[in-house]
Amino acid sequence: MQFSSFAKSLTLAITVLLSAQAFAIEPIFSSKDGAIRGYDPVAYFTKHKAVKGSKKLSTTWQGAEWHFSSQTNLDAFVADPEKYAPQYGGYCAFGVAQGFTPEIDPQAFAVRDGKLYLNLSKDVLKRWKENIPGYIADANKNWPELKAGTYVEK
């Protein structure tokens, strides 16, 4: 009888663990073109615009392949990836604030206080800009749970 109870408890624990992992997301938004759809994350800071990177100038960081438009940008990223990587793993900042992890349009971006934020579309970016501090606060609160797969809609 004790063994049966132990087996049921073990089965339940494994099921819960696997369920949480099943809903965990990739830490970095990637497409077939690489992280953040193959765009150069450093260029958002240096050129103030979205610039497509090259597969010939790439590195792997946090399990994703990142592309760059120049060797200088690649070197800068390798030296300090946290400085240039987008917030929330490159998922839509507005979506993360709402408790979701939508894809992004690399053209729908904002650099604020030295951080890169990407959004689903230019229309969503416009909406996000209506309350940037509030959406950042909400996204900062939601992101750890979304990334871990433990987010529960509030």
Sequence and secondary structure as in RCSB ss.txt:
>XXXX:A:sequence
MQFSSFAKSLTLAITVLLSAQAFAIEPIFSSKDGAIRGYDPVAYFTKHKAVKGSKKLSTTWQGAEWHFSSQTNLD
AFVADPEKYAPQYGGYCAFGVAQGFTPEIDPQAFAVRDGKLYLNLSKDVLKRWKENIPGYIADANKNWPELKAGT
YVEK
>XXXX:A:secstr
 HHHHHHHHHHHHHHHHHHHHHH   SS EETTEEGGGB TTHHHHTSS  B EEEEEEEETTEEEEESSHHHHH
HHHH HHHHS GGGGS HHHHHHT     EEEEEEEETTEEEEESSHHHHHHHGGGHHHHHHHHHHHHHHHHHT 
    
